[in-house]
């Protein structure tokens, strides 16, 4: 499964293609690299690529997807952006906006339950759609009270990443 890796403001798509013992084949932005990778201590790796040796120290940050990486001459902050991280970011996006708000599938999946219909009033936190993806079910809830303006999915339907499932309409609040 490919991951996006953000390093010093650059994002690369990284995928582990194969692993046999210490021999590793990875793809970085579509370019393949054959590496010999050996763990030489807690959080320390020795990597051999084209007869050049690189010693790397990985220090896990506040969560499992953030690292501080030290090499002999440089230090980097690294973020790993996998499907779960994209999913969580998409769930937060738009929750505080006024007006029409869309609820979209963050990744491809199958709609297993639809718990609202067009015109229904929903409460903040109310589950509207349950999506099965990557061997887990996720509930999509209303960010705040509103009305279902459009329901665009039905139970059993397969959805693509970023496909709109529900459009919510919130009342404009006076400021």
Helices and strands as residue ranges (DSSP letters): E 3-7, E 10-20, E 23-28, E 31-41, E 44-49, E 52-60, E 66-70, E 75-81, H 83-92, E 100-104, E 109-114, E 121-122, E 127-133, E 136-141, E 146-151, E 158-159, E 164-169
